[in-house]
Amino acid sequence: MDTSYFYTFKEVVKWGSYTKAGEELGYAQSSVTAQMRKLEQYYQIKLFERVGQKMCLTQSGEELFYYVQTMIDLLEEAKDKVSQEVQMRGTLRIGTVESLAAYYITNAIKVFKTENPDLRIKLESGLCPNLKSGILEGQYDVAILLDHPLHHPHLNTVPLKKENMVFVSSPAHSFSKKERLDIEWLKDETLIFTEKGCTYRESLESLLKGQHIQPRSTLSFTSLEAIKQCVVDELGIAMLPAMAVQEELKSGKLISLNFDVDLHLHVQLVYQQKKWLSPSIQRFIDLLEEGKSI
């Protein structure tokens, strides 16, 4: 059913005249008559009866008009909502890595939820390779990665910030007394890694391999909190994003180690190149860009 017929029906009810409704809508009377006839045929009812010079609704027509008015109101509401930049319904699907979910995007999501109480947010964490695949397969609307600068023929990238990687240890570690450290010294240490496939684990492993350094032992955890606690408990040294250890460094539970290396990754938002950015997605991107210096 063509929804334009509902608007025509509403105008006929308003004016009580096919001719007047046609004038208001810019239709010929014959077009209005044809549309009303199609509605009657579709619903198998008679919509109007003539009372004097005016077209009045039948009882069946009155019942249909109630639903038509409701549908028009919903269509108009949808138009208003979709055209606005912030107030939206539906679901925004976001994929990101654990460190960004916990320490970077929370402020943007908090503001976004406040502005859009009727919009559902589906947030999932994962490894960067899986997140890229998820974007390409349509599993996510956007993904926020902590990775090397991404260049992909089917993905658009929005750079957000550069993130330094920090070596951390317990304040009781012997390295805490040294102003400058040689990366070679890691061969006698226990390194605490994140899970395989994590970009910053791969970056550190690549650095160590290039220097022909084999740590004495390694531990591996999927949880950042578990890694930090192990470091606090003097089980080893870890390399983590600066944002993930900010509070522990401030409180003195951990200290940063000054190795003579510069390791950093980039926080970047990605989405499919051909994807239409709805107002809700664009607003979320704007919020992340507004807070990228935080």
C-alpha positions as CSV (number, residue, x, y, z in Angstrom):
1,M,0.0,0.0,0.0
2,D,1.3,3.4,-1.0
3,T,1.6,5.5,2.2
4,S,0.8,8.7,0.2
5,Y,-2.8,7.4,0.1
6,F,-3.0,7.8,3.9
7,Y,-2.0,11.5,3.7
8,T,-4.7,12.0,1.0
9,F,-7.2,10.2,3.1
10,K,-6.4,12.5,6.0
11,E,-6.9,15.6,3.8
12,V,-10.3,14.4,2.6
13,V,-11.4,13.8,6.2
14,K,-10.1,17.3,7.1
15,W,-11.9,19.2,4.3
16,G,-14.9,16.8,3.7
17,S,-14.3,17.2,0.0
18,Y,-12.3,15.4,-2.7
19,T,-12.0,18.7,-4.6
20,K,-10.6,20.7,-1.7
21,A,-8.3,17.9,-0.7
22,G,-7.0,17.7,-4.2
23,E,-6.4,21.5,-4.3
24,E,-4.4,21.3,-1.0
25,L,-2.3,18.4,-2.2
26,G,-1.9,19.5,-5.8
27,Y,-3.8,16.6,-7.2
28,A,-6.7,16.4,-9.7
29,Q,-10.0,15.4,-8.1
30,S,-9.9,12.3,-10.2
31,S,-6.6,11.3,-8.6
32,V,-8.0,11.8,-5.1
33,T,-11.1,9.7,-6.0
34,A,-8.9,6.9,-7.4
35,Q,-6.8,6.8,-4.3
36,M,-9.8,6.6,-2.0
37,R,-11.2,3.9,-4.2
38,K,-8.0,1.9,-3.9
39,L,-8.1,2.2,-0.1
40,E,-11.7,1.0,-0.1
41,Q,-10.8,-2.0,-2.3
42,Y,-7.8,-2.9,-0.2
43,Y,-9.7,-2.8,3.1
44,Q,-13.0,-4.0,1.7
45,I,-15.0,-1.2,3.3
46,K,-16.8,2.0,2.3
47,L,-14.9,5.1,3.6
48,F,-17.3,8.0,3.1
49,E,-20.9,8.8,2.7
50,R,-22.2,12.1,1.5
51,V,-24.1,14.3,4.0
52,G,-25.4,17.4,2.2
53,Q,-22.4,18.9,0.4
54,K,-19.9,17.2,2.6
55,M,-18.1,13.8,2.6
56,C,-18.4,12.2,6.1
57,L,-16.7,9.1,7.4
58,T,-18.7,5.9,7.7
59,Q,-18.3,3.9,10.9
60,S,-15.7,1.7,9.2
61,G,-14.0,4.8,7.8
62,E,-13.7,6.3,11.3
63,E,-12.1,3.1,12.6
64,L,-9.6,3.1,9.7
65,F,-8.9,6.8,10.2
66,Y,-7.8,6.1,13.8
67,Y,-5.1,3.7,12.6
68,V,-4.2,6.0,9.6
69,Q,-3.7,8.9,12.0
70,T,-1.5,6.7,14.2
71,M,0.6,5.6,11.3
72,I,1.1,9.1,10.0
73,D,2.1,10.3,13.5
74,L,4.7,7.4,13.6
75,L,6.0,8.2,10.1
76,E,6.4,11.8,11.0
77,E,8.1,10.9,14.3
78,A,10.5,8.6,12.4
79,K,11.3,11.4,10.0
80,D,12.0,13.8,12.8
81,K,14.2,11.3,14.7
82,V,16.2,10.2,11.8
83,S,16.9,13.7,10.6
84,Q,18.1,14.8,14.1
85,E,21.8,14.4,14.9
86,V,21.5,12.9,18.4
87,Q,18.1,11.6,19.4
88,M,17.8,8.2,17.8
89,R,16.4,4.7,18.2
90,G,17.8,1.4,17.0
91,T,21.1,-0.2,17.8
92,L,24.7,1.0,17.5
93,R,27.1,-2.0,17.3
94,I,30.6,-1.2,18.4
95,G,33.7,-3.5,18.5
96,T,36.8,-2.6,20.4
97,V,39.8,-3.9,22.3
98,E,39.6,-4.4,26.1
99,S,42.0,-1.5,26.9
100,L,40.0,1.0,24.9
101,A,36.7,-0.3,26.2
102,A,37.9,0.2,29.8
103,Y,40.0,3.3,29.6
104,Y,39.2,5.3,26.5
105,I,35.7,5.2,25.1
106,T,33.7,5.2,28.3
107,N,33.2,8.9,28.5
108,A,32.0,9.1,24.9
109,I,29.5,6.3,25.5
110,K,28.2,7.9,28.7
111,V,27.5,11.2,26.9
112,F,26.0,9.3,23.9
113,K,23.7,7.2,26.1
114,T,22.5,10.4,27.9
115,E,21.7,12.1,24.6
116,N,20.0,9.0,23.1
117,P,18.1,7.1,25.9
118,D,16.1,5.1,23.3
119,L,19.1,3.9,21.4
120,R,20.6,0.5,22.3
121,I,24.4,0.1,22.4
122,K,25.9,-3.3,21.7
123,L,29.6,-3.2,22.7
124,E,31.9,-6.2,22.3
125,S,35.6,-6.5,22.9
126,G,38.0,-8.6,20.9
127,L,41.4,-8.7,19.2
128,C,42.2,-6.2,16.4
129,P,42.3,-8.9,13.6
130,N,38.9,-10.2,14.6
131,L,37.5,-6.7,14.9
132,K,38.6,-5.8,11.3
133,S,37.0,-9.0,10.1
134,G,33.8,-8.1,12.0
135,I,33.6,-4.7,10.3
136,L,34.1,-6.2,6.8
137,E,31.5,-8.9,7.5
138,G,28.9,-6.3,8.9
139,Q,29.1,-7.6,12.5
140,Y,29.9,-4.1,13.8
141,D,28.9,-0.6,12.6
142,V,32.2,0.8,13.8
143,A,35.3,-0.6,15.5
144,I,37.9,1.3,17.6
145,L,41.3,-0.3,17.3
146,L,44.6,0.1,19.0
147,D,46.9,-0.8,16.2
148,H,49.5,0.4,13.7
149,P,48.0,2.9,11.2
150,L,45.4,0.9,9.2
151,H,45.3,1.1,5.4
152,H,42.6,-1.1,3.8
153,P,40.9,-0.7,0.4
154,H,37.5,-1.4,1.9
155,L,37.7,0.5,5.2
156,N,37.7,4.1,6.2
157,T,39.9,5.1,9.1
158,V,39.4,8.0,11.5
159,P,42.6,8.7,13.5
160,L,41.9,9.5,17.1
161,K,45.2,9.6,19.1
162,K,48.7,8.2,19.4
163,E,49.1,5.9,22.4
164,N,52.5,5.2,24.0
165,M,53.3,1.8,25.3
166,V,54.8,1.7,28.8
167,F,57.0,-0.9,30.5
168,V,55.8,-1.2,34.2
169,S,57.1,-3.0,37.2
170,S,56.6,-3.1,41.0
171,P,58.3,-0.3,42.8
172,A,60.3,-3.0,44.6
173,H,61.9,-4.3,41.4
174,S,65.6,-3.7,41.0
175,F,65.0,-1.8,37.8
176,S,63.2,0.9,39.7
177,K,66.6,2.3,41.0
178,K,68.0,2.7,37.5
179,E,67.4,5.9,35.4
180,R,67.9,4.3,32.1
181,L,67.5,0.6,31.1
182,D,68.9,-1.4,28.2
183,I,66.4,-3.6,26.4
184,E,69.0,-6.4,26.5
185,W,68.3,-6.7,30.3
186,L,64.9,-8.2,29.6
187,K,66.5,-11.5,28.7
188,D,67.0,-12.2,32.5
189,E,63.4,-11.2,33.3
190,T,59.9,-12.6,33.4
191,L,57.6,-10.8,30.9
192,I,53.9,-10.8,31.4
193,F,52.0,-10.7,28.1
194,T,48.4,-10.3,27.0
195,E,46.9,-13.0,24.9
196,K,48.3,-14.1,21.5
197,G,47.0,-11.9,18.6
198,C,47.0,-8.7,20.7
199,T,48.7,-6.0,18.7
200,Y,51.0,-4.7,21.5
201,R,52.1,-8.2,22.4
202,E,53.0,-8.7,18.8
203,S,54.9,-5.4,18.7
204,L,56.9,-6.3,21.8
205,E,57.6,-9.8,20.5
206,S,58.8,-8.3,17.2
207,L,61.1,-5.9,19.0
208,L,62.6,-8.7,21.1
209,K,63.0,-11.0,18.1
210,G,64.8,-8.2,16.2
211,Q,67.2,-7.8,19.1
212,H,67.6,-11.5,19.5
213,I,66.3,-11.3,23.1
214,Q,64.7,-14.3,24.7
215,P,63.1,-13.6,28.1
216,R,63.9,-16.0,30.9
217,S,60.2,-16.8,31.3
218,T,56.8,-15.5,30.2
219,L,53.3,-15.4,31.6
220,S,50.2,-14.8,29.6
221,F,46.7,-13.5,30.6
222,T,43.7,-12.3,28.7
223,S,42.8,-9.8,31.4
224,L,44.6,-6.4,31.8
225,E,43.6,-6.3,35.5
226,A,45.2,-9.8,36.0
227,I,48.4,-8.6,34.3
228,K,48.6,-5.5,36.4
229,Q,48.0,-7.4,39.6
230,C,50.8,-9.9,38.7
231,V,53.2,-7.0,38.2
232,V,52.2,-5.4,41.5
233,D,52.8,-8.8,43.1
234,E,56.4,-8.8,41.6
235,L,55.9,-11.7,39.3
236,G,57.4,-9.9,36.3
237,I,57.4,-6.9,34.0
238,A,54.7,-5.9,31.5
239,M,54.3,-3.5,28.6
240,L,50.9,-2.0,28.5
241,P,49.1,1.1,27.0
242,A,49.8,4.2,29.1
243,M,46.0,4.8,29.5
244,A,45.7,1.3,31.1
245,V,48.2,2.0,33.9
246,Q,47.6,5.7,34.5
247,E,45.9,5.2,37.9
248,E,48.4,2.7,39.2
249,L,51.3,4.9,38.2
250,K,49.6,7.9,39.9
251,S,49.0,5.9,43.1
252,G,52.5,4.4,43.2
253,K,51.4,0.8,42.9
254,L,53.4,0.6,39.6
255,I,56.3,2.5,38.2
256,S,57.2,3.1,34.6
257,L,60.6,1.8,33.4
258,N,62.7,3.9,31.1
259,F,63.9,1.5,28.4
260,D,65.6,3.0,25.5
261,V,62.8,2.2,23.0
262,D,59.9,4.1,21.5
263,L,56.9,1.8,21.1
264,H,53.5,3.3,20.3
265,L,50.3,2.4,18.5
266,H,47.4,4.4,17.2
267,V,43.8,4.6,18.4
268,Q,41.6,4.7,15.3
269,L,38.0,4.2,14.4
270,V,37.2,2.2,11.3
271,Y,34.1,1.4,9.3
272,Q,33.2,0.0,5.9
273,Q,34.0,2.3,3.1
274,K,30.6,2.0,1.5
275,K,28.7,2.3,4.8
276,W,26.2,5.1,5.2
277,L,26.9,7.0,8.4
278,S,23.6,7.5,10.1
279,P,23.3,10.5,12.4
280,S,23.8,8.3,15.5
281,I,27.1,6.9,14.1
282,Q,28.3,10.3,13.1
283,R,27.5,11.7,16.5
284,F,29.4,8.9,18.2
285,I,32.4,9.6,16.0
286,D,32.2,13.3,16.8
287,L,32.2,12.5,20.5
288,L,35.3,10.4,20.2
289,E,37.0,13.1,18.2
290,E,36.0,15.8,20.7
291,G,37.6,13.7,23.5
292,K,40.7,12.5,21.6
293,S,43.1,14.7,23.5
294,I,41.9,13.4,26.9
